[in-house]
């Protein structure tokens, strides 16, 4: 095997050292600095993005607080408005019920007056019919002529006891 031949070791060591130091030089002065610079740029960009994200987060939190406050205020205002409207509606309902009660009582009183007037008219008609019919019935039964005032007093309807 040629790599194990001791006679070529010095030349292989020479070229190994030359290649090693050339690679070391290239790595030290060209590749590592550019890589380090890229890493630093990336780190700076990440840090800047993190700071921007923190600022945005603070703005979002402030906006969320404002939103929650506005929502709470709107909810409170809506509740107050709803309660006010409910109270107004209840007041209107109470007024309407009172007006309706007064109107119903008036209609009931008018109805009772009409019923009483109709009853009285019917009773008057009955009394008039009795005054006319009783003398004829008395004649047919064979009784003598009875004066109209006696018949009227005897057949008059007594409103107090319903007779």
Secondary structure as GFF3:
##gff-version 3
##sequence-region A 1 163
A	DSSP	three_ten_helix	2	4	.	.	.	ID=ss1
A	DSSP	three_ten_helix	6	8	.	.	.	ID=ss2
A	DSSP	alpha_helix	9	26	.	.	.	ID=ss3
A	DSSP	pi_helix	27	31	.	.	.	ID=ss4
A	DSSP	alpha_helix	32	141	.	.	.	ID=ss5
A	DSSP	alpha_helix	148	155	.	.	.	ID=ss6
###
